[in-house]
Amino acid sequence: MQRHAGEPHDDNGPIDVLTMDGRYVGTYPAGVAVMPAAFGPEGLVAFIETDELGVDAVVVKRLPPEVR
């Protein structure tokens, strides 16, 4: 769950990591991690990245076991 930063309209705050049953795992400080665009099974997450030409690509990564 990504929190707001200092201003209510600023969505780039810290990211709290929770388990499926709501147990708190930890927090990524603001600016250290990017909130995924989508979550999949077994720790898969998808990000939308834009290259130097402005072309968007979907990049899929697997989260480390300790934050799944």
CHARMM internal coordinates of N, CA and C (Angstrom, degrees):
IC EDIT
DIST 1 N 1 CA 1.4252
DIST 1 CA 1 C 1.5222
ANGL 1 N 1 CA 1 C 106.20
DIST 1 C 2 N 1.3517
ANGL 1 CA 1 C 2 N 116.60
DIHE 1 N 1 CA 1 C 2 N 124.62
DIST 2 N 2 CA 1.4572
ANGL 1 C 2 N 2 CA 119.99
DIHE 1 CA 1 C 2 N 2 CA 178.93
DIST 2 CA 2 C 1.5147
ANGL 2 N 2 CA 2 C 110.19
DIHE 1 C 2 N 2 CA 2 C -93.21
DIST 2 C 3 N 1.3273
ANGL 2 CA 2 C 3 N 115.09
DIHE 2 N 2 CA 2 C 3 N 129.22
DIST 3 N 3 CA 1.4612
ANGL 2 C 3 N 3 CA 120.87
DIHE 2 CA 2 C 3 N 3 CA 179.12
DIST 3 CA 3 C 1.5179
ANGL 3 N 3 CA 3 C 109.69
DIHE 2 C 3 N 3 CA 3 C -90.89
DIST 3 C 4 N 1.3269
ANGL 3 CA 3 C 4 N 115.71
DIHE 3 N 3 CA 3 C 4 N 160.49
DIST 4 N 4 CA 1.4575
ANGL 3 C 4 N 4 CA 120.87
DIHE 3 CA 3 C 4 N 4 CA 173.35
DIST 4 CA 4 C 1.5194
ANGL 4 N 4 CA 4 C 108.54
DIHE 3 C 4 N 4 CA 4 C -69.94
DIST 4 C 5 N 1.3246
ANGL 4 CA 4 C 5 N 114.88
DIHE 4 N 4 CA 4 C 5 N 151.37
DIST 5 N 5 CA 1.4654
ANGL 4 C 5 N 5 CA 119.77
DIHE 4 CA 4 C 5 N 5 CA 174.17
DIST 5 CA 5 C 1.5274
ANGL 5 N 5 CA 5 C 108.07
DIHE 4 C 5 N 5 CA 5 C -80.50
DIST 5 C 6 N 1.3095
ANGL 5 CA 5 C 6 N 118.26
DIHE 5 N 5 CA 5 C 6 N -150.35
DIST 6 N 6 CA 1.4553
ANGL 5 C 6 N 6 CA 122.16
DIHE 5 CA 5 C 6 N 6 CA -176.17
DIST 6 CA 6 C 1.5118
ANGL 6 N 6 CA 6 C 114.84
DIHE 5 C 6 N 6 CA 6 C -62.09
DIST 6 C 7 N 1.3257
ANGL 6 CA 6 C 7 N 117.55
DIHE 6 N 6 CA 6 C 7 N -33.13
DIST 7 N 7 CA 1.4609
ANGL 6 C 7 N 7 CA 122.18
DIHE 6 CA 6 C 7 N 7 CA -179.22
DIST 7 CA 7 C 1.5298
ANGL 7 N 7 CA 7 C 109.66
DIHE 6 C 7 N 7 CA 7 C -104.95
DIST 7 C 8 N 1.3312
ANGL 7 CA 7 C 8 N 118.94
DIHE 7 N 7 CA 7 C 8 N 144.96
DIST 8 N 8 CA 1.4702
ANGL 7 C 8 N 8 CA 121.38
DIHE 7 CA 7 C 8 N 8 CA -178.62
DIST 8 CA 8 C 1.5271
ANGL 8 N 8 CA 8 C 114.22
DIHE 7 C 8 N 8 CA 8 C -57.97
DIST 8 C 9 N 1.3237
ANGL 8 CA 8 C 9 N 118.09
DIHE 8 N 8 CA 8 C 9 N -30.10
DIST 9 N 9 CA 1.4671
ANGL 8 C 9 N 9 CA 120.92
DIHE 8 CA 8 C 9 N 9 CA -178.02
DIST 9 CA 9 C 1.5268
ANGL 9 N 9 CA 9 C 112.32
DIHE 8 C 9 N 9 CA 9 C -88.74
DIST 9 C 10 N 1.3278
ANGL 9 CA 9 C 10 N 118.28
DIHE 9 N 9 CA 9 C 10 N -3.35
DIST 10 N 10 CA 1.4606
ANGL 9 C 10 N 10 CA 122.90
DIHE 9 CA 9 C 10 N 10 CA -178.76
DIST 10 CA 10 C 1.5258
ANGL 10 N 10 CA 10 C 109.10
DIHE 9 C 10 N 10 CA 10 C -92.30
DIST 10 C 11 N 1.3340
ANGL 10 CA 10 C 11 N 116.61
DIHE 10 N 10 CA 10 C 11 N 108.39
DIST 11 N 11 CA 1.4629
ANGL 10 C 11 N 11 CA 121.68
DIHE 10 CA 10 C 11 N 11 CA -176.70
DIST 11 CA 11 C 1.5237
ANGL 11 N 11 CA 11 C 113.30
DIHE 10 C 11 N 11 CA 11 C -90.93
DIST 11 C 12 N 1.3073
ANGL 11 CA 11 C 12 N 119.24
DIHE 11 N 11 CA 11 C 12 N 13.82
DIST 12 N 12 CA 1.4611
ANGL 11 C 12 N 12 CA 121.80
DIHE 11 CA 11 C 12 N 12 CA -176.45
DIST 12 CA 12 C 1.5205
ANGL 12 N 12 CA 12 C 112.39
DIHE 11 C 12 N 12 CA 12 C -103.39
DIST 12 C 13 N 1.3129
ANGL 12 CA 12 C 13 N 116.32
DIHE 12 N 12 CA 12 C 13 N 43.55
DIST 13 N 13 CA 1.4571
ANGL 12 C 13 N 13 CA 121.28
DIHE 12 CA 12 C 13 N 13 CA 179.28
DIST 13 CA 13 C 1.5156
ANGL 13 N 13 CA 13 C 111.65
DIHE 12 C 13 N 13 CA 13 C -85.95
DIST 13 C 14 N 1.3215
ANGL 13 CA 13 C 14 N 117.33
DIHE 13 N 13 CA 13 C 14 N -171.28
DIST 14 N 14 CA 1.4614
ANGL 13 C 14 N 14 CA 121.56
DIHE 13 CA 13 C 14 N 14 CA 178.87
DIST 14 CA 14 C 1.5287
ANGL 14 N 14 CA 14 C 111.47
DIHE 13 C 14 N 14 CA 14 C -65.04
DIST 14 C 15 N 1.3376
ANGL 14 CA 14 C 15 N 115.85
DIHE 14 N 14 CA 14 C 15 N 157.02
DIST 15 N 15 CA 1.4624
ANGL 14 C 15 N 15 CA 121.85
DIHE 14 CA 14 C 15 N 15 CA -179.96
DIST 15 CA 15 C 1.5255
ANGL 15 N 15 CA 15 C 108.18
DIHE 14 C 15 N 15 CA 15 C -112.55
DIST 15 C 16 N 1.3318
ANGL 15 CA 15 C 16 N 116.66
DIHE 15 N 15 CA 15 C 16 N 118.20
DIST 16 N 16 CA 1.4628
ANGL 15 C 16 N 16 CA 121.78
DIHE 15 CA 15 C 16 N 16 CA 175.73
DIST 16 CA 16 C 1.5229
ANGL 16 N 16 CA 16 C 108.74
DIHE 15 C 16 N 16 CA 16 C -88.12
DIST 16 C 17 N 1.3232
ANGL 16 CA 16 C 17 N 116.25
DIHE 16 N 16 CA 16 C 17 N 134.16
DIST 17 N 17 CA 1.4655
ANGL 16 C 17 N 17 CA 122.00
DIHE 16 CA 16 C 17 N 17 CA 179.39
DIST 17 CA 17 C 1.5211
ANGL 17 N 17 CA 17 C 108.10
DIHE 16 C 17 N 17 CA 17 C -103.12
DIST 17 C 18 N 1.3402
ANGL 17 CA 17 C 18 N 115.77
DIHE 17 N 17 CA 17 C 18 N 124.93
DIST 18 N 18 CA 1.4632
ANGL 17 C 18 N 18 CA 123.03
DIHE 17 CA 17 C 18 N 18 CA -179.74
DIST 18 CA 18 C 1.5179
ANGL 18 N 18 CA 18 C 109.37
DIHE 17 C 18 N 18 CA 18 C -124.50
DIST 18 C 19 N 1.3296
ANGL 18 CA 18 C 19 N 117.08
DIHE 18 N 18 CA 18 C 19 N 151.46
DIST 19 N 19 CA 1.4550
ANGL 18 C 19 N 19 CA 120.72
DIHE 18 CA 18 C 19 N 19 CA 173.48
DIST 19 CA 19 C 1.5270
ANGL 19 N 19 CA 19 C 109.18
DIHE 18 C 19 N 19 CA 19 C -78.65
DIST 19 C 20 N 1.3249
ANGL 19 CA 19 C 20 N 116.24
DIHE 19 N 19 CA 19 C 20 N 173.08
DIST 20 N 20 CA 1.4679
ANGL 19 C 20 N 20 CA 120.64
DIHE 19 CA 19 C 20 N 20 CA 179.20
DIST 20 CA 20 C 1.5278
ANGL 20 N 20 CA 20 C 111.83
DIHE 19 C 20 N 20 CA 20 C -59.73
DIST 20 C 21 N 1.3343
ANGL 20 CA 20 C 21 N 117.12
DIHE 20 N 20 CA 20 C 21 N -30.66
DIST 21 N 21 CA 1.4676
ANGL 20 C 21 N 21 CA 119.49
DIHE 20 CA 20 C 21 N 21 CA -179.58
DIST 21 CA 21 C 1.5285
ANGL 21 N 21 CA 21 C 112.72
DIHE 20 C 21 N 21 CA 21 C -92.95
DIST 21 C 22 N 1.3422
ANGL 21 CA 21 C 22 N 117.33
DIHE 21 N 21 CA 21 C 22 N 10.15
DIST 22 N 22 CA 1.4582
ANGL 21 C 22 N 22 CA 121.28
DIHE 21 CA 21 C 22 N 22 CA 173.55
DIST 22 CA 22 C 1.5170
ANGL 22 N 22 CA 22 C 116.04
DIHE 21 C 22 N 22 CA 22 C 92.60
DIST 22 C 23 N 1.3412
ANGL 22 CA 22 C 23 N 117.68
DIHE 22 N 22 CA 22 C 23 N 4.96
DIST 23 N 23 CA 1.4676
ANGL 22 C 23 N 23 CA 120.46
DIHE 22 CA 22 C 23 N 23 CA 179.37
DIST 23 CA 23 C 1.5265
ANGL 23 N 23 CA 23 C 109.73
DIHE 22 C 23 N 23 CA 23 C -74.11
DIST 23 C 24 N 1.3204
ANGL 23 CA 23 C 24 N 116.80
DIHE 23 N 23 CA 23 C 24 N 132.66
DIST 24 N 24 CA 1.4638
ANGL 23 C 24 N 24 CA 122.67
DIHE 23 CA 23 C 24 N 24 CA -179.91
DIST 24 CA 24 C 1.5265
ANGL 24 N 24 CA 24 C 109.67
DIHE 23 C 24 N 24 CA 24 C -73.07
DIST 24 C 25 N 1.3527
ANGL 24 CA 24 C 25 N 116.75
DIHE 24 N 24 CA 24 C 25 N 128.96
DIST 25 N 25 CA 1.4625
ANGL 24 C 25 N 25 CA 121.87
DIHE 24 CA 24 C 25 N 25 CA 179.32
DIST 25 CA 25 C 1.5241
ANGL 25 N 25 CA 25 C 110.94
DIHE 24 C 25 N 25 CA 25 C -102.88
DIST 25 C 26 N 1.3224
ANGL 25 CA 25 C 26 N 116.75
DIHE 25 N 25 CA 25 C 26 N -42.53
DIST 26 N 26 CA 1.4599
ANGL 25 C 26 N 26 CA 120.55
DIHE 25 CA 25 C 26 N 26 CA -178.82
DIST 26 CA 26 C 1.5169
ANGL 26 N 26 CA 26 C 110.60
DIHE 25 C 26 N 26 CA 26 C 169.64
DIST 26 C 27 N 1.3263
ANGL 26 CA 26 C 27 N 116.22
DIHE 26 N 26 CA 26 C 27 N -174.87
DIST 27 N 27 CA 1.4609
ANGL 26 C 27 N 27 CA 122.07
DIHE 26 CA 26 C 27 N 27 CA -177.92
DIST 27 CA 27 C 1.5173
ANGL 27 N 27 CA 27 C 110.28
DIHE 26 C 27 N 27 CA 27 C -134.44
DIST 27 C 28 N 1.3354
ANGL 27 CA 27 C 28 N 115.79
DIHE 27 N 27 CA 27 C 28 N 133.76
DIST 28 N 28 CA 1.4602
ANGL 27 C 28 N 28 CA 121.60
DIHE 27 CA 27 C 28 N 28 CA 168.69
DIST 28 CA 28 C 1.5240
ANGL 28 N 28 CA 28 C 106.48
DIHE 27 C 28 N 28 CA 28 C -90.02
DIST 28 C 29 N 1.3378
ANGL 28 CA 28 C 29 N 118.64
DIHE 28 N 28 CA 28 C 29 N 125.73
DIST 29 N 29 CA 1.4687
ANGL 28 C 29 N 29 CA 119.97
DIHE 28 CA 28 C 29 N 29 CA 178.24
DIST 29 CA 29 C 1.5294
ANGL 29 N 29 CA 29 C 111.24
DIHE 28 C 29 N 29 CA 29 C -62.41
DIST 29 C 30 N 1.3102
ANGL 29 CA 29 C 30 N 116.75
DIHE 29 N 29 CA 29 C 30 N 156.40
DIST 30 N 30 CA 1.4715
ANGL 29 C 30 N 30 CA 121.82
DIHE 29 CA 29 C 30 N 30 CA 177.73
DIST 30 CA 30 C 1.5233
ANGL 30 N 30 CA 30 C 109.61
DIHE 29 C 30 N 30 CA 30 C -55.28
DIST 30 C 31 N 1.3325
ANGL 30 CA 30 C 31 N 115.82
DIHE 30 N 30 CA 30 C 31 N 135.57
DIST 31 N 31 CA 1.4542
ANGL 30 C 31 N 31 CA 121.65
DIHE 30 CA 30 C 31 N 31 CA 176.77
DIST 31 CA 31 C 1.5136
ANGL 31 N 31 CA 31 C 115.64
DIHE 30 C 31 N 31 CA 31 C 85.93
DIST 31 C 32 N 1.3358
ANGL 31 CA 31 C 32 N 118.10
DIHE 31 N 31 CA 31 C 32 N -8.51
DIST 32 N 32 CA 1.4619
ANGL 31 C 32 N 32 CA 121.07
DIHE 31 CA 31 C 32 N 32 CA -178.34
DIST 32 CA 32 C 1.5275
ANGL 32 N 32 CA 32 C 111.45
DIHE 31 C 32 N 32 CA 32 C -88.99
DIST 32 C 33 N 1.3137
ANGL 32 CA 32 C 33 N 117.22
DIHE 32 N 32 CA 32 C 33 N -36.89
DIST 33 N 33 CA 1.4612
ANGL 32 C 33 N 33 CA 122.44
DIHE 32 CA 32 C 33 N 33 CA -178.08
DIST 33 CA 33 C 1.5231
ANGL 33 N 33 CA 33 C 109.07
DIHE 32 C 33 N 33 CA 33 C -132.17
DIST 33 C 34 N 1.3295
ANGL 33 CA 33 C 34 N 114.93
DIHE 33 N 33 CA 33 C 34 N 157.79
DIST 34 N 34 CA 1.4622
ANGL 33 C 34 N 34 CA 121.62
DIHE 33 CA 33 C 34 N 34 CA 178.19
DIST 34 CA 34 C 1.5253
ANGL 34 N 34 CA 34 C 108.11
DIHE 33 C 34 N 34 CA 34 C -108.45
DIST 34 C 35 N 1.3201
ANGL 34 CA 34 C 35 N 116.81
DIHE 34 N 34 CA 34 C 35 N 136.77
DIST 35 N 35 CA 1.4638
ANGL 34 C 35 N 35 CA 120.91
DIHE 34 CA 34 C 35 N 35 CA 177.98
DIST 35 CA 35 C 1.5324
ANGL 35 N 35 CA 35 C 108.58
DIHE 34 C 35 N 35 CA 35 C -67.45
DIST 35 C 36 N 1.3444
ANGL 35 CA 35 C 36 N 118.18
DIHE 35 N 35 CA 35 C 36 N 127.21
DIST 36 N 36 CA 1.4610
ANGL 35 C 36 N 36 CA 120.37
DIHE 35 CA 35 C 36 N 36 CA 177.67
DIST 36 CA 36 C 1.5300
ANGL 36 N 36 CA 36 C 111.98
DIHE 35 C 36 N 36 CA 36 C -62.57
DIST 36 C 37 N 1.3397
ANGL 36 CA 36 C 37 N 115.69
DIHE 36 N 36 CA 36 C 37 N 152.07
DIST 37 N 37 CA 1.4631
ANGL 36 C 37 N 37 CA 121.56
DIHE 36 CA 36 C 37 N 37 CA 176.35
DIST 37 CA 37 C 1.5257
ANGL 37 N 37 CA 37 C 110.60
DIHE 36 C 37 N 37 CA 37 C -77.04
DIST 37 C 38 N 1.3554
ANGL 37 CA 37 C 38 N 116.57
DIHE 37 N 37 CA 37 C 38 N -27.08
DIST 38 N 38 CA 1.4636
ANGL 37 C 38 N 38 CA 120.75
DIHE 37 CA 37 C 38 N 38 CA -178.96
DIST 38 CA 38 C 1.5237
ANGL 38 N 38 CA 38 C 109.32
DIHE 37 C 38 N 38 CA 38 C -154.03
DIST 38 C 39 N 1.3369
ANGL 38 CA 38 C 39 N 115.34
DIHE 38 N 38 CA 38 C 39 N 154.29
DIST 39 N 39 CA 1.4573
ANGL 38 C 39 N 39 CA 122.51
DIHE 38 CA 38 C 39 N 39 CA 177.85
DIST 39 CA 39 C 1.5201
ANGL 39 N 39 CA 39 C 108.50
DIHE 38 C 39 N 39 CA 39 C -118.49
DIST 39 C 40 N 1.3356
ANGL 39 CA 39 C 40 N 117.31
DIHE 39 N 39 CA 39 C 40 N 141.29
DIST 40 N 40 CA 1.4527
ANGL 39 C 40 N 40 CA 121.91
DIHE 39 CA 39 C 40 N 40 CA 178.70
DIST 40 CA 40 C 1.5157
ANGL 40 N 40 CA 40 C 110.26
DIHE 39 C 40 N 40 CA 40 C -125.19
DIST 40 C 41 N 1.3333
ANGL 40 CA 40 C 41 N 116.07
DIHE 40 N 40 CA 40 C 41 N -173.01
DIST 41 N 41 CA 1.4620
ANGL 40 C 41 N 41 CA 120.18
DIHE 40 CA 40 C 41 N 41 CA -178.69
DIST 41 CA 41 C 1.5290
ANGL 41 N 41 CA 41 C 111.64
DIHE 40 C 41 N 41 CA 41 C -72.88
DIST 41 C 42 N 1.3158
ANGL 41 CA 41 C 42 N 115.76
DIHE 41 N 41 CA 41 C 42 N 158.72
DIST 42 N 42 CA 1.4680
ANGL 41 C 42 N 42 CA 123.81
DIHE 41 CA 41 C 42 N 42 CA 172.61
DIST 42 CA 42 C 1.5265
ANGL 42 N 42 CA 42 C 113.45
DIHE 41 C 42 N 42 CA 42 C 53.69
DIST 42 C 43 N 1.3306
ANGL 42 CA 42 C 43 N 117.02
DIHE 42 N 42 CA 42 C 43 N 37.98
DIST 43 N 43 CA 1.4525
ANGL 42 C 43 N 43 CA 120.84
DIHE 42 CA 42 C 43 N 43 CA 174.61
DIST 43 CA 43 C 1.5117
ANGL 43 N 43 CA 43 C 116.31
DIHE 42 C 43 N 43 CA 43 C 83.24
DIST 43 C 44 N 1.3289
ANGL 43 CA 43 C 44 N 118.49
DIHE 43 N 43 CA 43 C 44 N 9.53
DIST 44 N 44 CA 1.4618
ANGL 43 C 44 N 44 CA 120.24
DIHE 43 CA 43 C 44 N 44 CA 177.78
DIST 44 CA 44 C 1.5246
ANGL 44 N 44 CA 44 C 110.29
DIHE 43 C 44 N 44 CA 44 C -77.85
DIST 44 C 45 N 1.3235
ANGL 44 CA 44 C 45 N 115.67
DIHE 44 N 44 CA 44 C 45 N 138.69
DIST 45 N 45 CA 1.4627
ANGL 44 C 45 N 45 CA 121.88
DIHE 44 CA 44 C 45 N 45 CA 175.77
DIST 45 CA 45 C 1.5226
ANGL 45 N 45 CA 45 C 108.17
DIHE 44 C 45 N 45 CA 45 C -136.14
DIST 45 C 46 N 1.3262
ANGL 45 CA 45 C 46 N 116.24
DIHE 45 N 45 CA 45 C 46 N 149.05
DIST 46 N 46 CA 1.4644
ANGL 45 C 46 N 46 CA 121.40
DIHE 45 CA 45 C 46 N 46 CA 179.99
DIST 46 CA 46 C 1.5210
ANGL 46 N 46 CA 46 C 109.61
DIHE 45 C 46 N 46 CA 46 C -118.17
DIST 46 C 47 N 1.3195
ANGL 46 CA 46 C 47 N 115.06
DIHE 46 N 46 CA 46 C 47 N 138.00
DIST 47 N 47 CA 1.4580
ANGL 46 C 47 N 47 CA 122.76
DIHE 46 CA 46 C 47 N 47 CA 177.37
DIST 47 CA 47 C 1.5173
ANGL 47 N 47 CA 47 C 108.48
DIHE 46 C 47 N 47 CA 47 C -122.49
DIST 47 C 48 N 1.3132
ANGL 47 CA 47 C 48 N 117.53
DIHE 47 N 47 CA 47 C 48 N 147.89
DIST 48 N 48 CA 1.4630
ANGL 47 C 48 N 48 CA 121.74
DIHE 47 CA 47 C 48 N 48 CA 172.70
DIST 48 CA 48 C 1.5189
ANGL 48 N 48 CA 48 C 106.50
DIHE 47 C 48 N 48 CA 48 C -104.02
DIST 48 C 49 N 1.3348
ANGL 48 CA 48 C 49 N 115.39
DIHE 48 N 48 CA 48 C 49 N 117.29
DIST 49 N 49 CA 1.4571
ANGL 48 C 49 N 49 CA 121.28
DIHE 48 CA 48 C 49 N 49 CA -178.98
DIST 49 CA 49 C 1.5212
ANGL 49 N 49 CA 49 C 109.26
DIHE 48 C 49 N 49 CA 49 C -115.55
DIST 49 C 50 N 1.3140
ANGL 49 CA 49 C 50 N 116.45
DIHE 49 N 49 CA 49 C 50 N 143.05
DIST 50 N 50 CA 1.4620
ANGL 49 C 50 N 50 CA 122.45
DIHE 49 CA 49 C 50 N 50 CA 179.80
DIST 50 CA 50 C 1.5210
ANGL 50 N 50 CA 50 C 108.62
DIHE 49 C 50 N 50 CA 50 C -110.49
DIST 50 C 51 N 1.3450
ANGL 50 CA 50 C 51 N 116.42
DIHE 50 N 50 CA 50 C 51 N 127.95
DIST 51 N 51 CA 1.4626
ANGL 50 C 51 N 51 CA 119.30
DIHE 50 CA 50 C 51 N 51 CA -179.70
DIST 51 CA 51 C 1.5225
ANGL 51 N 51 CA 51 C 111.41
DIHE 50 C 51 N 51 CA 51 C -83.68
DIST 51 C 52 N 1.3215
ANGL 51 CA 51 C 52 N 116.44
DIHE 51 N 51 CA 51 C 52 N -177.36
DIST 52 N 52 CA 1.4642
ANGL 51 C 52 N 52 CA 121.66
DIHE 51 CA 51 C 52 N 52 CA -175.73
DIST 52 CA 52 C 1.5267
ANGL 52 N 52 CA 52 C 113.49
DIHE 51 C 52 N 52 CA 52 C -66.02
DIST 52 C 53 N 1.3414
ANGL 52 CA 52 C 53 N 117.91
DIHE 52 N 52 CA 52 C 53 N -16.42
DIST 53 N 53 CA 1.4656
ANGL 52 C 53 N 53 CA 121.66
DIHE 52 CA 52 C 53 N 53 CA 177.29
DIST 53 CA 53 C 1.5255
ANGL 53 N 53 CA 53 C 112.31
DIHE 52 C 53 N 53 CA 53 C -95.48
DIST 53 C 54 N 1.3234
ANGL 53 CA 53 C 54 N 116.69
DIHE 53 N 53 CA 53 C 54 N 1.43
DIST 54 N 54 CA 1.4592
ANGL 53 C 54 N 54 CA 120.71
DIHE 53 CA 53 C 54 N 54 CA 179.83
DIST 54 CA 54 C 1.5157
ANGL 54 N 54 CA 54 C 114.26
DIHE 53 C 54 N 54 CA 54 C 86.02
DIST 54 C 55 N 1.3362
ANGL 54 CA 54 C 55 N 117.47
DIHE 54 N 54 CA 54 C 55 N 12.63
DIST 55 N 55 CA 1.4601
ANGL 54 C 55 N 55 CA 121.94
DIHE 54 CA 54 C 55 N 55 CA -179.31
DIST 55 CA 55 C 1.5324
ANGL 55 N 55 CA 55 C 108.81
DIHE 54 C 55 N 55 CA 55 C -89.84
DIST 55 C 56 N 1.3336
ANGL 55 CA 55 C 56 N 115.76
DIHE 55 N 55 CA 55 C 56 N 127.32
DIST 56 N 56 CA 1.4632
ANGL 55 C 56 N 56 CA 120.98
DIHE 55 CA 55 C 56 N 56 CA 178.43
DIST 56 CA 56 C 1.5206
ANGL 56 N 56 CA 56 C 110.59
DIHE 55 C 56 N 56 CA 56 C -83.03
DIST 56 C 57 N 1.3253
ANGL 56 CA 56 C 57 N 116.15
DIHE 56 N 56 CA 56 C 57 N 144.55
DIST 57 N 57 CA 1.4608
ANGL 56 C 57 N 57 CA 122.56
DIHE 56 CA 56 C 57 N 57 CA 175.44
DIST 57 CA 57 C 1.5208
ANGL 57 N 57 CA 57 C 108.03
DIHE 56 C 57 N 57 CA 57 C -139.16
DIST 57 C 58 N 1.3239
ANGL 57 CA 57 C 58 N 115.86
DIHE 57 N 57 CA 57 C 58 N 146.30
DIST 58 N 58 CA 1.4618
ANGL 57 C 58 N 58 CA 121.20
DIHE 57 CA 57 C 58 N 58 CA 175.36
DIST 58 CA 58 C 1.5272
ANGL 58 N 58 CA 58 C 107.46
DIHE 57 C 58 N 58 CA 58 C -93.21
DIST 58 C 59 N 1.3226
ANGL 58 CA 58 C 59 N 116.17
DIHE 58 N 58 CA 58 C 59 N 124.88
DIST 59 N 59 CA 1.4590
ANGL 58 C 59 N 59 CA 122.46
DIHE 58 CA 58 C 59 N 59 CA 179.84
DIST 59 CA 59 C 1.5233
ANGL 59 N 59 CA 59 C 107.39
DIHE 58 C 59 N 59 CA 59 C -115.92
DIST 59 C 60 N 1.3406
ANGL 59 CA 59 C 60 N 115.96
DIHE 59 N 59 CA 59 C 60 N 125.10
DIST 60 N 60 CA 1.4641
ANGL 59 C 60 N 60 CA 121.27
DIHE 59 CA 59 C 60 N 60 CA -178.73
DIST 60 CA 60 C 1.5257
ANGL 60 N 60 CA 60 C 108.59
DIHE 59 C 60 N 60 CA 60 C -107.34
DIST 60 C 61 N 1.3254
ANGL 60 CA 60 C 61 N 115.45
DIHE 60 N 60 CA 60 C 61 N 131.67
DIST 61 N 61 CA 1.4679
ANGL 60 C 61 N 61 CA 121.86
DIHE 60 CA 60 C 61 N 61 CA 179.64
DIST 61 CA 61 C 1.5180
ANGL 61 N 61 CA 61 C 108.89
DIHE 60 C 61 N 61 CA 61 C -132.48
DIST 61 C 62 N 1.3426
ANGL 61 CA 61 C 62 N 115.68
DIHE 61 N 61 CA 61 C 62 N 163.55
DIST 62 N 62 CA 1.4614
ANGL 61 C 62 N 62 CA 120.60
DIHE 61 CA 61 C 62 N 62 CA 176.98
DIST 62 CA 62 C 1.5276
ANGL 62 N 62 CA 62 C 108.61
DIHE 61 C 62 N 62 CA 62 C -110.15
DIST 62 C 63 N 1.3333
ANGL 62 CA 62 C 63 N 116.04
DIHE 62 N 62 CA 62 C 63 N 129.37
DIST 63 N 63 CA 1.4596
ANGL 62 C 63 N 63 CA 121.02
DIHE 62 CA 62 C 63 N 63 CA 178.26
DIST 63 CA 63 C 1.5221
ANGL 63 N 63 CA 63 C 110.38
DIHE 62 C 63 N 63 CA 63 C -70.39
DIST 63 C 64 N 1.3316
ANGL 63 CA 63 C 64 N 117.71
DIHE 63 N 63 CA 63 C 64 N 150.32
DIST 64 N 64 CA 1.4605
ANGL 63 C 64 N 64 CA 119.74
DIHE 63 CA 63 C 64 N 64 CA 175.50
DIST 64 CA 64 C 1.5309
ANGL 64 N 64 CA 64 C 110.66
DIHE 63 C 64 N 64 CA 64 C -63.54
DIST 64 C 65 N 1.3249
ANGL 64 CA 64 C 65 N 117.31
DIHE 64 N 64 CA 64 C 65 N 150.79
DIST 65 N 65 CA 1.4757
ANGL 64 C 65 N 65 CA 120.55
DIHE 64 CA 64 C 65 N 65 CA -176.42
DIST 65 CA 65 C 1.5239
ANGL 65 N 65 CA 65 C 114.22
DIHE 64 C 65 N 65 CA 65 C -54.15
DIST 65 C 66 N 1.3366
ANGL 65 CA 65 C 66 N 118.70
DIHE 65 N 65 CA 65 C 66 N -33.78
DIST 66 N 66 CA 1.4670
ANGL 65 C 66 N 66 CA 119.84
DIHE 65 CA 65 C 66 N 66 CA -175.63
DIST 66 CA 66 C 1.5234
ANGL 66 N 66 CA 66 C 113.89
DIHE 65 C 66 N 66 CA 66 C -70.14
DIST 66 C 67 N 1.3265
ANGL 66 CA 66 C 67 N 119.36
DIHE 66 N 66 CA 66 C 67 N -13.73
DIST 67 N 67 CA 1.4707
ANGL 66 C 67 N 67 CA 120.82
DIHE 66 CA 66 C 67 N 67 CA 177.95
DIST 67 CA 67 C 1.5236
ANGL 67 N 67 CA 67 C 112.51
DIHE 66 C 67 N 67 CA 67 C -116.65
DIST 67 C 68 N 1.3203
ANGL 67 CA 67 C 68 N 117.85
DIHE 67 N 67 CA 67 C 68 N 10.55
DIST 68 N 68 CA 1.4684
ANGL 67 C 68 N 68 CA 120.12
DIHE 67 CA 67 C 68 N 68 CA 178.47
DIST 68 CA 68 C 1.4988
ANGL 68 N 68 CA 68 C 110.68
DIHE 67 C 68 N 68 CA 68 C -77.93
END
COOR INIT
IC SEED 1 N 1 CA 1 C
IC BUILD
